[in-house]
Amino acid sequence: MDQAVNAAGLAAPSANLSLLGLFLQASFVVQFVMLLLLAASIWVWAIIIEKTITIRRVNRDATAFEDKFWSGRSLDELYEQEGAEPGHPMAAVFGAAMGEWRRSSRVAGADIVRSSVNERVDRAMGVTTMREMERLERHMVFLASIGAVAPFVGLFGTVWGIMHSFAAIAAMHNTNLAVVAPGIAEALFATAIGLVAAIPAVLAYNKLSTDLSRVAARLEAFGAEFSAILSRQAEERA
């Protein structure tokens, strides 16, 4: 009994249960897991901030472009201003369609009504939409991966830390709570960091995926409307 009391008295003052103390007292493997999860968490927040800003800018630019598009100005003039060197996805879709339309219209003897011009224009807009969405969706897989994997990585650190603690307990032949608590706290800290990385990643992935789906639908709707306009113009020229 005296030996247990003395061990508890020695362990209690030396155990630092602050966050920094838990990290510094952890084993190398647990420290590596913690650092890995912290780096993943920082990257997750960087992606969240970057995607949020980008999606807002894309929607703002699309709204401004649509205002110009439906203002009644010449499509050729709008192409020279926006489509030739597009700065946002909707302008890129418009530029791809107009570029294909103008190239086909300049072909000597081409019948822009009976030929496959409209099909090529639709294909150009579809490819451009896909390419722009791939660019916007970059790093989304990382968010999904962290949301799914981070808790298990943290759990690995917890299991390793608890195994290390039990090994130390067996070596000391002392099961006093003051001896066990610091090691278990260090191990559980790894799980907590894993959840800190995973929860924002999952929530952000769901929110950003919905926002990106809306952007894609907006681009597709604009492409369908623009294709109808070009088709009517082709019939008027015939």
C-alpha positions, -999 to +999 in steps of 0.1 A: +000+000+000+028+024+009+044+017-025+012+025-044+007+057-024+042+068-031+038+060-069+006+080-070+022+109-052+051+110-076+030+106-108+005+133-100+027+163-098+048+153-129+018+146-152+010+177-173-025+173-186-025+205-207-028+200-245+008+208-250+018+186-222-002+157-235+015+161-269+050+163-254+045+133-231+031+111-258+051+084-275+067+091-309+041+072-328+012+091-312+030+124-317+034+115-354-003+107-356-012+140-339+010+161-362-003+143-393-039+150-382-031+186-374-015+191-408-046+175-424-069+198-404-050+229-416-052+217-452-089+210-448-096+245-436-075+260-464-095+241-489-128+251-473-118+288-474-105+286-509-135+268-523-160+291-505-143+322-519-141+306-554-177+295-556-189+329-544-168+346-570-180+322-598-216+329-589-210+367-588-192+367-621-219+345-637-246+369-625-228+399-640-222+380-672-258+370-676-268+406-671-246+416-700-258+386-721-294+394-717-290+431-721-294+428-759-259+437-769-242+420-799-230+385-793-198+392-813-191+422-791-197+402-760-174+375-773-146+400-779-150+414-744-156+382-724-154+350-745-121+355-762-101+354-729-127+341-704-121+348-667-148+326-652-166+293-661-197+309-677-176+331-700-156+300-709-187+281-719-199+311-739-165+315-756-163+279-765-197+280-782-191+313-800-157+302-811-171+270-827-200+289-842-178+316-858-154+290-872-183+270-887-199+301-901-168+311-920-165+278-938-172+285-975-205+268-986-213+255-952-250+251-944-252+261-907-288+248-905-285+214-921-249+206-911-238+194-876-228+229-864-253+229-836-241+195-825-205+207-825-214+238-805-233+217-779-203+194-777-179+223-772-201+237-744-204+203-728-166+197-728-159+232-715-185+228-687-169+194-677-134+209-678-144+239-657-162+218-631-132+195-628-111+226-620-137+238-594-139+203-579-102+200-574-092+188-538-128+178-530-117+142-529-092+152-502-121+165-480-140+133-485-109+112-477-101+131-445-137+129-434-137+092-437-101+083-427-092+109-400-112+093-371-096+059-378-061+075-379-068+091-346-082+058-332-049+041-343-030+067-322-053+060-293-049+023-295-011+026-298-010+050-268-031+028-246-010-002-255+021+018-246+004+029-213-005-007-203+031-018-211+044+009-187+018-002-161+029-038-164+066-028-160+058-007-129+034-033-114+012-004-104-025+000-115-031+033-096-053+057-115-027+085-112-003+063-131-028+052-158-046+085-164-018+105-182-011+078-207-048+072-215-054+110-218-025+113-243-040+084-263-075+099-263-061+132-274-052+116-307-088+106-313-100+141-304-077+156-330-089+131-356-125+142-350-114+179-352-101+172-387-129+149-398-160+168-387-153+200-406-142+180-436-175+161-438-197+191-433-177+212-458-178+184-484-215+181-482-221+219-484-195+225-511-207+195-532-242+210-532-229+244-542-208+229-570-238+210-583-258+242-585-229+259-604-229+229-628-267+231-633-264+269-639-238+264-666-258+236-683-289+258-682-270+287-698-256+263-724-291+251-733-304+286-736-275+298-757-278+267-780-314+276-786-304+312-795-278+301-819-302+277-835-328+304-841-301+327-856-291+299-880-327+296-891-329+333-896-298+333-918-311+305-940 
